[in-house]
Amino acid sequence: MTAVPESPAALTSFDLDRAWGVHPSVAVRPEPFGALLYHFGTRRLSFLKDPTLLSVVTTLADHPSARAALAASGADVTQQRRLARALATLASTEMITERTEASR
């Protein structure tokens, strides 16, 4: 993934136990290398080169929390830590957003 977090605080404020999903203004386009995420509001691009991360991102809405999505991915603990950092970066760039009760 190539997105850079807005700030170190953004990484520490990401809550794995909350419900997350792809931002409504983001399109996920499969590519041979993984996927391209494009935010129509901010005009930002992110590249997902890890198939497990792509799977987690595209199934976030199917799980009650980001932690549950990571567990369902089959990733081991070390991989889950790396994926959690990537999710935090995606959240800081508004590619994924916390789901509210209304959007669940």
C-alpha distances in whole Angstrom, upper triangle without the diagonal:
4,6,9,11,14,16,17,19,16,15,18,19,17,20,19,22,22,21,18,17,15,17,20,19,16,16,14,14,14,13,14,11,10,10,10,10,13,15,18,20,17,16,13,10,6,5,5,6,8,11,12,9,10,14,13,12,15,17,17,20,22,22,24,21,18,19,21,18,17,20,21,18,20,17,19,19,17,14,15,15,11,10,12,11,7,10,12,9,9,13,13,12,14,12,14,17,20,22,26,29,30,26,27
4,6,10,13,15,16,18,16,15,19,20,18,21,21,24,24,23,20,19,17,18,21,19,16,16,15,16,16,15,16,13,13,12,11,11,13,14,18,18,16,15,11,9,6,6,8,9,11,15,16,13,13,17,17,15,18,20,20,23,25,25,27,24,20,22,24,21,20,24,24,21,23,21,23,22,20,18,18,17,14,13,15,12,10,12,13,9,10,13,13,11,14,12,15,18,21,24,27,30,31,28,28
4,7,9,12,13,15,13,12,16,17,15,19,19,22,22,21,18,17,15,15,18,17,14,15,15,16,17,17,19,16,15,13,11,10,11,12,16,16,13,13,9,8,6,8,9,12,14,16,17,14,14,18,17,14,17,20,19,21,24,24,25,22,19,21,23,21,20,23,24,22,24,22,23,23,21,18,18,17,14,13,14,11,9,11,10,7,7,10,9,7,11,10,12,15,18,21,24,28,28,25,26
4,6,9,10,13,11,10,14,15,15,18,19,23,22,22,19,19,17,17,21,19,17,19,18,20,21,21,22,19,18,17,15,14,15,15,18,17,14,15,11,11,9,11,13,15,16,19,19,16,17,20,19,17,20,22,21,23,26,26,26,23,20,22,24,22,21,25,26,24,26,23,24,23,21,19,19,17,14,14,14,11,10,11,10,7,9,11,8,8,12,12,14,16,19,22,25,29,30,27,28
4,5,7,9,7,7,11,12,11,15,16,20,19,20,17,18,17,16,20,19,17,19,19,21,23,23,25,22,20,19,17,15,16,15,18,17,14,16,12,13,12,14,15,17,18,21,20,16,18,21,19,17,20,22,20,22,25,24,24,21,18,20,23,21,20,24,25,23,26,23,24,22,20,19,18,16,14,14,13,10,9,10,8,5,8,8,6,7,10,11,13,14,16,20,23,26,27,25,26
4,7,8,7,9,12,12,12,16,18,21,20,21,18,19,18,17,20,19,18,21,21,23,25,26,28,25,23,22,19,17,17,16,18,16,13,15,13,14,14,17,18,21,21,24,23,20,21,24,22,19,22,24,22,24,27,26,26,22,20,22,25,24,23,26,28,26,29,26,27,25,24,23,21,19,18,17,16,13,13,13,10,8,10,10,6,7,10,12,14,15,17,20,23,26,27,25,26
4,5,5,7,9,10,12,15,18,21,20,22,19,21,20,19,23,22,21,24,24,27,28,28,30,27,26,24,23,20,21,19,22,20,17,19,17,18,17,19,20,22,23,26,25,21,23,25,23,21,24,26,23,25,28,27,26,23,20,22,25,24,23,26,28,27,29,26,27,25,23,22,21,18,17,18,16,13,13,14,11,9,12,11,8,10,13,15,16,16,18,22,24,27,29,27,28
4,5,5,7,9,11,14,16,19,19,21,20,21,21,21,25,24,23,26,26,28,29,29,31,28,26,25,24,22,23,22,25,23,20,22,19,20,18,20,21,23,22,25,24,21,23,25,22,21,25,26,23,25,28,26,26,22,19,20,24,23,22,25,27,26,27,24,25,22,20,20,19,16,15,16,14,11,13,13,10,10,13,12,10,13,15,17,17,18,18,22,24,28,29,28,28
4,5,5,6,9,12,15,17,17,19,18,20,21,20,24,24,23,26,26,29,30,31,33,30,28,27,25,23,24,22,25,23,20,23,20,22,20,22,22,25,24,27,25,22,24,26,23,21,25,25,22,24,27,25,24,20,18,19,23,23,22,24,27,26,28,25,25,23,22,22,20,17,17,17,14,12,14,14,10,11,14,12,9,13,15,17,17,16,16,20,22,25,27,26,26
4,6,5,7,10,13,16,15,17,15,17,17,17,20,20,19,22,22,25,27,28,30,27,25,23,22,19,20,18,21,20,17,20,17,18,17,19,19,22,22,24,22,19,21,22,19,18,21,22,19,21,24,22,21,18,16,17,21,20,19,22,24,24,26,23,24,22,21,20,18,16,15,15,12,10,12,11,7,8,10,8,6,9,11,13,13,13,13,17,19,22,24,23,23
4,6,6,9,11,14,14,16,15,17,17,18,21,22,20,23,22,25,26,27,28,25,23,22,21,19,21,20,23,22,19,21,18,19,17,18,18,20,19,22,20,16,19,21,18,17,20,21,18,20,23,21,20,17,14,15,19,18,17,20,22,21,23,20,20,18,17,17,15,12,12,12,9,7,9,9,5,7,10,9,7,11,13,14,13,14,14,18,20,23,25,23,24
4,6,8,10,13,14,16,16,18,20,20,24,24,23,26,25,28,29,30,32,29,26,25,25,23,24,23,26,24,23,25,22,22,20,22,21,23,22,24,22,19,22,23,19,19,22,22,19,22,24,21,20,16,14,15,19,19,17,20,23,22,24,21,21,18,17,18,15,13,14,14,11,9,12,11,8,10,13,11,10,14,15,17,16,15,15,18,20,23,26,24,24
4,6,9,11,11,14,13,16,18,18,21,22,21,24,24,27,29,30,32,29,27,25,25,22,23,21,24,23,21,24,21,22,20,22,22,24,23,25,23,19,22,23,19,18,21,21,18,20,22,20,18,15,13,14,18,18,17,20,22,22,24,22,23,20,20,20,17,15,16,15,12,11,13,11,8,11,12,10,9,13,14,16,14,13,12,15,17,20,22,21,21
4,6,9,9,11,10,13,15,15,19,20,19,22,21,24,25,27,29,26,24,22,22,19,21,19,23,21,20,22,20,20,18,20,19,21,20,21,19,16,18,19,15,14,18,18,14,16,19,16,15,12,10,11,14,14,14,17,19,19,21,19,20,17,18,17,14,12,13,12,9,9,10,8,5,9,10,7,8,12,12,13,11,10,9,13,15,18,20,19,19
4,5,6,9,9,13,15,16,19,21,20,23,22,26,27,29,31,28,25,24,24,21,23,22,25,24,23,25,23,23,21,22,21,23,21,22,19,17,19,19,15,15,18,17,13,15,17,14,12,9,8,9,12,13,13,15,17,18,20,18,19,17,18,17,14,13,14,13,9,11,13,10,8,12,13,10,12,15,14,15,12,11,9,12,14,16,19,18,17
4,6,8,9,12,15,16,20,22,20,22,21,25,25,27,29,26,23,22,23,21,23,22,25,25,24,26,23,23,20,21,19,21,19,20,16,14,17,16,12,13,16,14,11,13,14,11,10,6,5,5,8,9,9,11,13,14,16,15,16,14,15,14,11,11,13,11,7,10,12,9,9,13,13,11,14,16,16,16,12,12,10,12,15,16,19,18,16
4,7,9,13,16,18,20,23,22,24,23,27,27,30,31,29,26,25,26,23,25,24,27,26,26,28,26,26,24,25,22,25,22,22,19,17,19,18,14,15,17,15,12,13,14,10,8,5,6,6,8,10,11,12,14,16,17,17,18,16,18,17,13,14,16,14,11,14,15,12,12,16,16,14,16,19,18,18,14,13,10,12,13,14,18,16,15
4,6,10,14,15,17,20,20,22,22,25,26,29,31,29,25,24,24,22,23,22,24,23,24,26,24,24,22,24,22,24,23,23,20,17,19,18,14,14,16,14,10,11,13,10,7,5,6,8,10,11,12,14,15,17,19,19,20,19,20,19,16,16,18,15,12,15,16,12,12,15,15,12,15,17,15,16,12,10,7,8,9,11,14,13,12
4,7,11,12,14,17,17,19,19,22,23,26,29,27,24,22,22,19,21,20,22,22,22,24,23,23,21,22,20,23,21,21,18,16,17,16,12,12,13,11,8,7,9,7,5,4,6,9,9,9,12,14,14,16,19,19,21,20,22,20,16,17,19,16,13,16,16,12,13,16,14,12,15,17,14,14,10,9,6,5,8,9,12,10,8
4,7,9,11,14,13,16,15,19,20,23,26,24,20,19,19,16,17,16,19,18,19,21,19,19,17,19,17,20,19,19,16,14,14,14,10,9,10,10,6,6,9,8,8,6,6,10,11,9,12,14,14,15,18,18,20,20,21,19,16,17,17,14,12,14,13,9,11,13,11,9,12,14,11,10,7,6,4,5,9,11,13,10,9
4,6,8,11,10,12,12,16,17,20,23,22,18,16,16,13,14,13,16,16,17,18,17,17,15,17,15,19,18,17,16,13,12,12,10,7,8,8,5,5,9,9,10,9,9,12,12,10,13,16,15,15,19,19,22,22,22,20,17,18,18,15,14,16,14,10,12,14,11,9,13,13,10,9,5,6,6,6,10,12,13,9,9
4,6,8,7,8,9,12,14,17,20,19,16,13,13,9,11,10,12,13,14,15,14,13,12,14,13,17,16,16,15,13,11,12,10,7,7,9,7,8,11,12,14,13,11,15,15,13,15,18,17,17,20,20,23,23,24,21,18,20,19,15,15,16,13,11,13,13,9,9,12,11,9,6,4,6,9,9,13,15,15,11,12
4,5,5,8,10,14,16,19,23,22,18,15,14,10,10,8,10,10,11,13,12,13,13,15,15,19,19,19,19,16,14,16,14,10,11,13,11,10,14,15,16,15,14,18,18,16,18,21,21,20,24,23,26,26,26,24,21,22,21,18,17,18,15,12,14,13,10,9,12,10,7,6,5,5,8,9,12,15,14,11,13
4,6,8,11,14,17,20,24,23,20,17,15,12,11,9,9,10,12,13,14,15,15,18,18,21,22,21,21,19,17,17,17,13,12,14,13,11,15,17,18,17,17,21,21,19,21,24,23,23,26,26,29,29,30,27,25,26,25,21,21,21,19,16,17,17,14,13,15,13,10,9,9,9,11,10,13,15,13,10,13
4,7,10,13,16,19,23,22,20,16,14,10,8,6,5,6,9,10,11,12,13,16,17,21,22,22,22,19,17,19,18,14,14,17,16,15,18,20,21,20,19,23,24,21,23,26,25,24,28,28,31,31,31,28,26,27,25,22,22,22,19,17,18,17,13,13,15,12,9,8,10,10,13,14,16,19,17,14,16
4,7,10,13,15,19,19,16,12,10,6,5,4,6,8,9,9,9,9,10,13,13,17,18,18,19,16,14,16,15,12,11,14,14,14,17,19,20,19,18,21,22,19,21,24,23,22,25,25,28,28,28,25,23,24,22,19,19,19,16,14,16,15,11,12,14,11,9,6,8,10,14,14,17,20,19,15,17
4,6,10,12,16,16,14,10,8,6,5,7,8,11,12,11,11,10,10,12,13,16,17,17,18,16,13,15,15,12,11,14,14,14,17,19,22,21,19,23,23,19,21,24,23,21,25,25,28,29,28,25,24,25,23,20,21,21,18,16,18,17,13,15,17,14,12,9,11,13,17,17,20,22,21,17,19
4,7,9,13,13,10,7,6,5,7,9,11,14,15,13,12,10,10,10,10,13,14,13,15,12,9,11,13,9,8,12,13,14,16,18,21,20,18,21,21,17,19,22,20,18,22,22,25,26,26,22,21,23,21,17,19,19,16,15,17,16,13,15,17,15,13,10,11,14,17,18,21,23,22,19,19
4,6,10,11,9,5,5,6,8,11,13,16,17,15,14,11,11,10,10,12,14,13,15,14,10,13,15,12,11,14,16,17,19,21,24,23,21,24,24,20,21,24,22,20,23,23,26,28,27,23,23,25,22,19,21,22,18,17,20,19,15,18,20,17,16,13,15,18,21,21,25,27,26,22,23
4,7,8,6,4,6,9,11,15,17,20,20,18,16,13,12,10,9,10,12,10,13,13,9,11,14,12,11,14,16,18,19,21,24,24,21,24,23,19,20,23,21,18,21,21,24,26,26,22,22,24,21,19,21,22,18,18,21,20,17,20,22,19,19,15,17,20,23,23,27,29,28,24,24
4,5,5,5,7,10,13,16,18,21,21,18,17,13,12,9,9,9,12,11,14,14,11,13,16,15,14,17,19,21,22,24,27,26,24,26,26,22,22,25,23,20,22,22,25,27,26,22,23,25,22,19,22,22,19,19,22,20,18,21,23,21,21,17,19,22,25,26,30,32,31,28,28
4,6,7,10,14,16,20,22,25,24,22,20,16,15,11,11,9,11,11,14,15,12,14,18,17,16,19,22,24,24,26,29,28,25,27,27,23,23,25,24,20,22,22,25,27,26,22,23,25,22,20,23,23,20,21,24,22,20,24,26,23,24,20,22,25,28,29,33,35,35,31,31
4,7,9,12,15,19,21,24,23,21,18,14,12,9,8,6,8,9,12,12,11,13,16,15,16,19,21,23,24,25,28,27,23,25,25,22,21,24,22,19,21,19,22,24,23,19,21,22,19,17,20,20,17,18,21,19,18,22,23,21,22,18,20,24,27,28,32,34,34,30,30
4,7,10,14,17,20,22,21,19,17,13,11,8,6,5,6,6,10,9,7,10,12,12,12,15,17,19,20,21,25,23,20,22,22,18,18,20,19,16,18,17,20,22,21,17,18,20,17,15,18,18,14,16,19,17,15,19,21,19,19,16,17,21,23,24,28,30,30,27,26
4,7,10,13,16,19,18,16,14,10,8,6,5,7,9,9,11,10,7,10,12,10,10,14,15,17,19,21,23,22,19,22,22,18,18,21,20,17,20,19,22,24,23,19,19,21,18,15,18,18,14,15,18,16,13,17,18,16,16,13,14,18,21,22,26,28,28,24,24
4,6,10,13,15,15,12,10,7,6,5,6,9,11,12,14,12,10,13,14,12,12,16,17,18,20,22,25,23,20,23,24,20,20,23,22,20,23,22,25,26,25,21,21,22,19,17,19,18,14,15,17,15,12,15,17,14,14,11,13,17,20,22,25,28,27,24,24
4,7,10,12,12,10,8,6,5,6,8,11,13,14,15,12,10,13,14,10,11,14,15,16,19,20,22,21,18,21,22,19,19,23,22,20,23,22,25,26,25,21,21,21,19,16,17,17,13,13,15,13,10,12,14,11,11,7,10,13,17,18,22,25,24,20,21
4,6,9,9,7,6,5,7,9,11,14,17,17,19,16,14,17,17,13,14,17,17,18,21,23,24,23,21,24,25,22,22,26,25,23,26,25,28,29,28,25,24,24,22,19,20,19,16,15,17,14,11,13,14,11,10,8,11,14,18,19,22,25,24,21,22
4,5,6,5,5,7,9,12,14,17,19,20,21,18,16,18,18,14,15,18,17,17,21,22,24,22,20,24,25,22,23,27,26,24,28,27,30,30,29,26,25,25,23,20,20,20,17,15,16,14,11,12,13,9,8,7,10,12,15,17,20,23,22,19,21
4,6,5,8,9,12,15,17,21,23,23,24,21,19,21,21,17,17,20,20,20,23,25,26,25,23,27,28,25,26,30,29,28,31,30,33,33,33,30,28,29,27,24,24,23,20,19,20,18,15,15,16,12,11,10,13,14,18,19,21,24,22,19,22
4,6,8,11,14,17,19,23,25,25,26,23,21,23,23,19,19,22,21,20,24,25,26,25,23,27,28,26,27,31,30,29,32,32,34,34,33,31,29,29,27,25,24,23,21,19,19,17,15,14,14,11,10,10,13,13,17,18,20,23,21,19,22
4,5,9,12,15,18,21,23,25,25,22,20,23,22,19,20,23,21,21,25,26,27,25,23,27,28,26,27,30,30,29,32,31,33,33,32,29,28,27,25,23,23,21,19,18,17,15,13,13,12,9,8,9,13,14,17,19,21,25,23,21,24
4,7,10,13,16,20,22,23,25,21,20,23,22,19,20,23,22,22,26,27,28,27,25,28,29,26,27,31,31,29,32,31,33,33,32,29,28,28,25,23,24,22,19,19,19,16,14,15,14,11,11,11,14,16,20,21,24,27,26,23,25
4,7,10,13,16,19,21,22,18,17,20,20,17,18,21,20,21,25,26,27,25,22,25,27,24,24,28,28,26,29,28,30,30,28,26,25,24,22,20,20,19,16,16,16,13,11,13,12,8,9,9,12,15,18,21,23,27,26,23,25
4,7,10,13,16,17,19,16,14,18,18,15,16,19,19,21,24,25,26,24,22,24,26,23,23,27,26,24,27,25,28,28,26,23,23,23,20,18,19,18,14,15,16,13,10,13,13,10,11,9,13,16,19,21,24,28,27,24,25
4,7,10,12,14,15,12,11,15,15,12,14,17,17,19,22,22,24,22,19,22,23,20,20,23,23,21,23,22,24,24,23,20,20,19,16,15,16,14,11,12,13,10,8,12,12,9,11,8,11,15,18,20,24,27,27,23,24
4,6,9,11,13,11,10,13,14,12,14,17,17,20,22,23,25,23,19,22,23,20,19,22,22,19,22,20,22,23,21,18,19,19,16,14,16,15,11,13,15,12,10,14,15,12,14,11,13,17,20,22,26,29,29,25,26
4,6,8,9,7,6,10,11,9,11,14,15,18,19,20,22,20,17,19,20,16,16,19,19,15,18,16,19,20,18,15,15,16,13,11,14,13,9,11,14,12,10,14,15,14,15,11,13,17,19,21,25,28,28,24,24
4,6,9,8,8,11,12,12,14,16,17,20,21,22,25,23,19,20,21,18,17,20,19,16,17,16,18,19,18,14,16,17,13,12,15,15,11,13,16,14,13,17,18,17,18,15,16,20,23,24,28,31,31,28,27
4,5,5,6,9,10,11,12,14,16,19,19,20,22,20,17,18,18,15,13,16,16,12,14,12,14,16,14,11,12,14,11,9,13,13,10,12,15,14,14,17,19,18,19,16,16,20,22,23,27,30,30,27,26
4,5,5,6,9,10,11,12,14,17,17,18,21,19,16,17,17,14,13,15,14,10,12,11,14,17,16,12,13,16,13,11,14,15,13,14,17,17,15,18,21,20,20,17,17,20,22,23,27,29,29,26,25
4,5,5,6,9,10,11,12,15,15,15,18,16,13,14,14,11,9,11,10,7,9,8,11,13,13,9,10,13,11,8,12,13,11,12,15,16,15,17,20,20,20,17,16,19,20,21,25,27,28,24,23
4,5,5,6,9,10,10,14,15,15,17,15,12,13,13,10,9,12,12,9,11,10,13,14,13,10,9,11,9,6,9,11,8,8,12,12,11,13,16,16,16,13,12,16,17,19,22,24,26,22,21
4,5,5,6,9,10,13,14,15,18,16,13,15,15,11,11,14,13,10,13,12,16,17,17,13,13,15,13,10,12,14,11,10,14,14,12,14,17,16,16,12,12,15,17,18,22,24,25,21,20
4,6,5,6,9,11,11,12,15,14,12,13,13,9,9,12,10,7,10,11,15,16,17,13,13,15,14,11,13,15,13,12,16,16,14,16,19,19,18,15,13,16,17,18,21,23,24,20,19
4,6,5,6,9,10,10,13,11,8,10,10,6,6,9,8,6,10,10,13,14,15,12,10,13,12,9,10,13,11,9,13,14,12,13,17,17,16,13,11,14,14,15,19,20,22,18,17
4,6,5,8,10,11,13,12,9,12,12,8,9,13,12,10,14,13,17,17,18,14,13,15,14,10,11,13,10,8,11,12,9,11,14,14,13,10,8,11,12,13,17,19,20,16,15
4,6,7,9,11,14,13,11,14,13,10,11,14,12,11,15,15,19,20,21,17,16,18,17,13,14,16,14,12,15,16,12,14,17,16,15,11,10,12,14,14,17,19,19,16,15
4,5,5,7,10,10,9,12,10,7,10,12,9,9,13,14,18,19,20,17,15,18,17,14,14,17,15,12,16,17,14,15,19,19,17,14,11,13,14,13,16,17,18,15,13
4,5,6,8,7,6,9,9,6,9,11,10,10,14,15,18,18,19,17,14,16,16,12,12,15,13,10,13,15,12,12,16,16,14,12,9,10,10,10,13,15,16,12,11
4,6,8,8,9,12,11,9,12,14,12,13,17,18,21,21,23,20,18,20,20,16,16,18,17,13,16,18,15,14,18,18,15,13,10,10,10,8,11,12,13,9,8
4,7,9,10,12,9,8,12,12,10,12,15,17,20,21,23,20,18,20,21,17,17,20,19,16,18,20,18,17,21,21,19,17,14,14,13,11,14,14,15,12,9
4,5,7,9,6,6,9,10,9,11,14,15,18,18,21,18,15,18,19,16,15,18,18,14,17,19,17,16,20,21,19,17,14,14,12,11,13,13,15,13,10
4,7,8,7,8,11,11,11,14,16,17,19,19,22,20,17,18,20,17,15,19,19,15,17,20,18,16,20,22,19,18,14,13,11,10,11,11,14,12,9
4,5,5,6,9,10,11,13,15,15,17,16,19,17,13,15,17,14,12,15,15,12,13,16,15,14,17,19,17,16,13,12,9,9,12,12,15,13,11
4,5,5,6,9,10,11,13,13,15,14,16,14,10,12,13,10,8,12,12,8,10,13,12,11,15,16,15,14,11,11,10,11,14,15,18,15,13
4,5,5,6,9,10,12,11,12,11,13,12,9,10,12,10,8,12,13,11,12,15,15,14,17,19,18,17,14,14,13,14,16,18,20,18,16
4,5,5,6,9,10,11,13,13,15,14,11,13,15,12,11,15,16,13,15,18,17,17,20,22,20,19,16,16,14,14,17,17,20,18,15
4,5,5,6,9,10,13,13,15,13,10,13,14,11,10,14,13,11,14,16,15,15,18,20,18,16,13,14,14,14,17,18,20,17,15
4,5,5,7,7,9,9,11,9,6,9,10,8,8,12,12,10,13,15,15,15,18,20,19,17,15,16,15,16,19,21,23,20,18
4,5,6,7,8,9,12,10,8,11,13,11,11,15,15,14,16,19,18,19,22,23,23,21,18,19,18,19,21,22,24,22,19
4,5,8,10,12,15,13,11,14,15,13,13,17,17,15,18,20,19,20,23,24,23,21,18,19,19,18,21,22,24,21,18
4,5,9,11,13,10,9,13,13,10,12,15,14,14,17,19,17,19,22,23,22,19,17,19,19,20,23,24,25,23,20
4,6,9,11,9,9,13,13,12,14,17,16,16,19,21,20,22,25,26,25,23,21,23,22,23,26,27,29,26,23
4,7,8,6,6,9,10,9,11,14,14,14,17,18,18,20,23,24,24,22,20,22,22,23,26,28,30,27,25
4,6,5,6,9,10,10,12,14,15,16,18,20,21,22,24,26,26,24,22,24,24,25,28,30,32,29,27
4,5,5,6,9,10,10,13,14,15,16,19,20,21,23,25,25,24,22,23,23,24,27,29,31,29,27
4,5,5,7,9,10,11,13,14,16,17,19,20,22,23,25,23,22,24,24,26,29,31,33,31,29
4,5,5,6,8,10,11,12,14,15,16,18,20,21,22,20,19,22,22,24,27,29,31,28,27
4,5,5,6,9,10,10,12,14,15,16,18,20,20,19,17,19,19,21,24,26,28,25,23
4,5,5,6,9,10,11,13,14,15,17,19,20,19,17,19,19,21,24,26,29,26,25
4,5,5,6,9,10,11,13,14,16,17,19,17,16,19,19,22,25,28,30,27,26
4,5,5,6,9,10,10,12,14,15,16,15,13,16,17,19,22,25,26,24,22
4,5,5,6,9,10,10,12,14,15,14,12,14,14,17,20,22,24,22,21
4,5,5,6,9,10,11,13,14,14,13,15,15,19,22,25,26,24,23
4,5,5,6,9,10,11,12,11,11,13,15,18,21,24,26,23,22
4,5,5,6,9,10,10,9,8,10,11,14,17,20,22,19,19
4,5,5,6,9,10,10,9,10,11,15,18,21,22,20,20
4,5,5,6,9,9,9,11,13,17,20,23,24,22,22
4,5,5,6,5,6,9,11,14,18,21,22,19,19
4,5,5,6,5,6,8,12,15,18,19,17,17
4,6,8,8,9,11,15,17,21,22,20,21
4,6,8,9,12,16,18,22,22,20,21
4,5,6,9,12,15,19,19,16,18
4,7,10,13,16,19,19,16,17
4,7,9,13,16,16,13,14
4,6,9,13,13,11,12
4,7,10,11,9,10
4,7,8,6,6
4,5,5,6
4,6,5
4,6
4
